[in-house]
Amino acid sequence: MNLKKRRSSTIRRLHRSLGAIAAVFILFMVLSGMVINHSNGLGLDQRHVSQTSILSWYGLGAPEHILSFSVGDDWIIYAGSQVFLNDRQVSTTSNGVGAVINDHMLIAASGDELLLLDTNGQLIERQPWDAAEAGPIESIGLLTDSTVVLRSTDQLWLADAELLSWQPVDEVVSKPKWSTPESAPLTLVQNVKEHYRGEGLSVERLLLDFHSGRIFGPIGVLIYDLLALAVGFLSISGLILWLRGKRNGKRSNGVK
């Protein structure tokens, strides 16, 4: 009889201890599940996380290099592989080397292509740099008559009026004005960094990862599995304690 009492007491202690932990877990799962079910209505898929610590946890670091080029009253900014017009992402490319404005069109140059944009940042065309004898684009500039000129492996290339063909030249009559990096306003650069990092993680994704435990990696999933098993144990132990209590109650009342 004493052995049965000790076993019953042990089960009750485990039931209470695990119950307190499981209650917090279940409450979190219920609340997060309800929010996730209404994420579209709450616009959580369109809202993005901006907290530096959370973004760093996901490996979404700030861009290693930021280059900014003045184009009229605006800025073309290269942040990693993203291209921004002021603080709005407009395209992607790699190894940005400069940008100019020509006839109300923005031309962003990277090592292997040109991005033609309108003044609102809409992509008009991607032009791959495929001159057979040329190396990668090193810089872009304008002549005094607004003709676009490129420099590639110590060779100058002039564009036609439509930017459809390029001709190598040994010398130019007027010295080109090359696009060179400049320091954009600090607030603009900060906005670019936030957009660069924040656009990669929505609030909905964060909640889903919390709800499943994936935010903590494989160990988080394992912990959630253990908590789920604890809830199962609570269900079974609670049923056992209830049946024992019911049986003991009948015995105390003289029912066999």
Secondary structure, DSSP 4 states (H G I P E B T S, - for coil): -HHHHHHHHHHHHHHHHHHHHHHHHHHHHHHHHHHHHTHHHHTTTT-B---HHHHHHTT-PPPS-EEEEEETTEEEEEETTEEEETTEEEEE-SSEEEEEEETTEEEEEESSEEEEEETT--EEEEEE---TT-----EEEE-TT--EEEEETTEEEEE-TTS--EEEES--SS--EE-------HHHHHHHHHHHHHTT-BHHHHHHHHHHTGGG-HHHHHHHHHHHHHHHHHHHHHHHHHHHHHHHHHHHTT--
